[in-house]
Amino acid sequence: MVDFIPKPIDDVDLISVLILTRGRPEKLVRAIKSLESLAANKDKIDLWIYVDDDDTLTHELIDSGWDKDIGFPIHWHISTRPVTHGEAFSEIWQKSSNAGIYFGFPDDHELTTCGWDDIIRKTFRDLPDDRIAVGYLHDPFVPVGCITIMATTAEWVNQVGHFIVPYFPYWFGDMWLQQIADMVDRKFLIPVGMYPLDGKKGKTLRLWDLPFWERFFHLLLTERVDTATRIIEKLTDDNSLMQTRAIDLMHEHIEKFEKEAEDQLSRDQLLAHQLTFTAEDGDKCDSYLKAFRQAKKHLEAMTPRIIKMKTQRVLRYKEKALTQSLVGHI
């Protein structure tokens, strides 16, 4: 797992676009060309692309020199296939320029809005001075407010401790980020259009054991609460009234997340979901199995903290119910 080291900011307006890719060079080229052709200020953009060292197709693309006419720098970071998406993003984020904004972009989407980069910059200029925030582009395939493609400030990443949480081999990392941003009320819509290439979502690599990963995600709500609490303490400093209001808002979101966990799909429904979206039809690969073992070990280590939070939540619900009961009799 890549160690997290906070980064300085050399240029607050520089956008570092971070891309993970594997085995689909044609789509990658189209995605990059959409970024380049619609950019307003190419001098303030650079691309950092994570390429697996065994990805022959993408290596052939790199060697072809096709990108010589692209109007901003492309940095190809070649490394071993990561255990999880989050680890790859952490590694490439650490290698990338000391930008003010980091934009995670999928290799199978294209942008549809001219001047997308200036719109991202303006979104973050209009924030409070601390600049601790997450921006997201609306994905037309998910409900409004859900994060699937995000741009974050450097201040946010430095505060949270990762660009994408390093636990998951697929999915869930964006939802993890979204819940933290909701709890601290620092999630902002970026009005830039995008769409999957060819109009449909691609299949997901290493998608196995969906019921386990769904449960793993929900059980680790306690980690997201810890992160949100730390951010709230920084944002409110010594202002006790602001902090109380922020903590109350956080608990409102926690209740919603707990309800969502209770209402999750059944095991059979999740397995059907897995069959629909997985790109895998063979045995589980070594990188996935390593991620699975790491997750089980982490869950075991976190069990006391999970139990403590659940106990605290039960007590909070009882206190809330008692208060409402007393008020109702006054």
ABEGO torsion letter per residue (X at the ends): XBBBBBBBBABAABBBBBBBBBGBAAAAAAAAAAAAAABABAAABBBBBBBBAABAAAAAAAAAGAAAABABBBBBBBBBBBABAAAAAAAAAAABBBBABBBBBBAABBBABBGAAAAAAAAAAABBAAGBBBBBBBBAABBBGBBABBBBBAAAAAAAGBABBAABABEGAAAAAAAAAAAAGABBBBBBBBBBBGGBBBBBBGBBGAAAAAAAAAAAAAAAAAAAAAAAAAAAEABAAAAAAAAAAAAAAAAAAAAAAAABBBAAAAAAAAAAABABABBBBAAAAAAAAAAAAAAAAAAAAAAAAAAAAAAAAAAAAAAAAAAAAX
